[in-house]
Amino acid sequence: MTISASYLEMLRDLLAPIGDLRIKKMFGGASIYVDDVIVALIANDTLYFKADTRTQKRYEAEGLGPFTYEGKTRPVSMSYWRVPERLFDEPDDLLEWAREALSVARAAAKPKPTKIRVSHQARTTKVPRKAKAPRGAKSST
């Protein structure tokens, strides 16, 4: 995976209105952060926005798929979907999709409430008492 400097600069310019962008290079690609959440991935000069089950329908309607990489035993798909090329010629639409991706990323980053299981039946364990020696018997200890 490679990313050209000109592609990164173009993305910085186009996506600047959604917030304070930070681009972090990793694994030959890069991640775009806004407010400490990953909004997008970049691989081979291709942009992928964060999507969920609701928003991925937009990408599917465009005939696009998720970012996929080769895992140890099989291909692994992530929840980042390829951005339609046409959006690069329609900056307002690109920003709409980017804001939607930011909303999805923020929702995904919220900590999930921890479920605490409480038993309604208290279990009691009876511990046998030490047997008393008969009166007058000497202790062996």
N, C-alpha and C positions, 0 to 999 in steps of 0.2 A: 504494500500500500504506500502510495506516495501522495504528497500534497504540494502543489506549487505555491510559491509565495504570492503570486498574483491572484490565485484563487482565494487564499486566506484574506488578502487585502480587500477583494471584492465583497466577501462575506461580512467582514467587519463594517464596511460602508453600508451595505444593504440592511444589515440586522441591528445596527447601532440604536435605532429608535426603541427597541424592545427593552433596553436596560443596559446595565454595565456588563459588557461582554468580556469574558476571559476565555482565551483559546489555549488549551493545554494539549501538547503533542504527546501521543502515547501509542505504542505498538505499531508504529509506522503510519498511523492515522492521527486524528485529533478529536477532542471533545470541546463543545462550546458550552460554557457555563454562563448562567445568569442567576444572580442571587444565590450562588453556591449550589445550584442544581444543574444537572446536565440536561440541556435542551436539545442538543443535536450531536451527531457524530459526523465526521468527515473521513472518507476513505477514497483514495484514487480520484481526487477532485470531484467527489460526489457527496451531496449533502443529504443527511437523513435526520428527520425530525422525530422527537419522542411522540409516541401515539399510544392510545389505549384501545380497548375493544370498540368503543364508540367512535373515536376519530379515525381509526384505521380504515373505516369504510370509504372515506374520502380518497385515500391512497389506492385502495382496491378499485374504485370507480375510474381511476386514472390508469389502471393496468399496472400499478407499481407494487413492489413487495418490500418486505423488511430486510434490514441489514442481516446478513448471514455470514458466519465464518465456519471453518472446518474444525470441529471439536475432535477429541481423541478417538471417539467411536462413530460419530455421525455429525452432519451439519447442524449448527445451532443458530436459531433465529432469535433476534433480539427485538425489543419493542421500539425500535427506531426504523422509520419507513422512508424510503427514497422520495425526495421532494421532486415534484414535476418540473422539468426543465422550463416549461412555459412561464413559471412563476418568476424566473429571473428577468423576464421582459415586462413583468407586471409587479413592480415593487410594493404597491399597496396590498395586493393579494398575498404576496410573499410574507409581508408583515402580519397579515391576518393569520396565516398558517403558523407563523413563528410564535405569535401570542397564544394561539391554541396549544402549541407544543409546550410552551412555558407553563400554562395552566395545568396540563397533564403531568408535567415533570414535578411541579409543586405538590400536586395531589399525591403522586407516587412517593414523594419524599417525606410526607407526614408520617410520623410514627403511628403504627397500628396499636390500638388499645390492647393491652395484655389481658387475656382471660385468666381469671383466678378461679380455680375449682375449690369449692368448699364442701366438705362432706357434711351432710345433714345428720348422719348417724355417727355418733361418737363411739369409737370402739374402746372398750376397756379390756385390759389384759390383767387377769388376776395372777399375781406372783405368789407361789406357794410360800408359806411361812416356814421358817426353820423349825424342825421338830424339836420339842423340848425333851431334854433327858428326864427320865423318871426321878423322883425325889430320892435323894440319897445316892444316886449314881454319880460316879466321878467322870469328869470330862476327859476325853482322850487328847485334848489339845494342850 
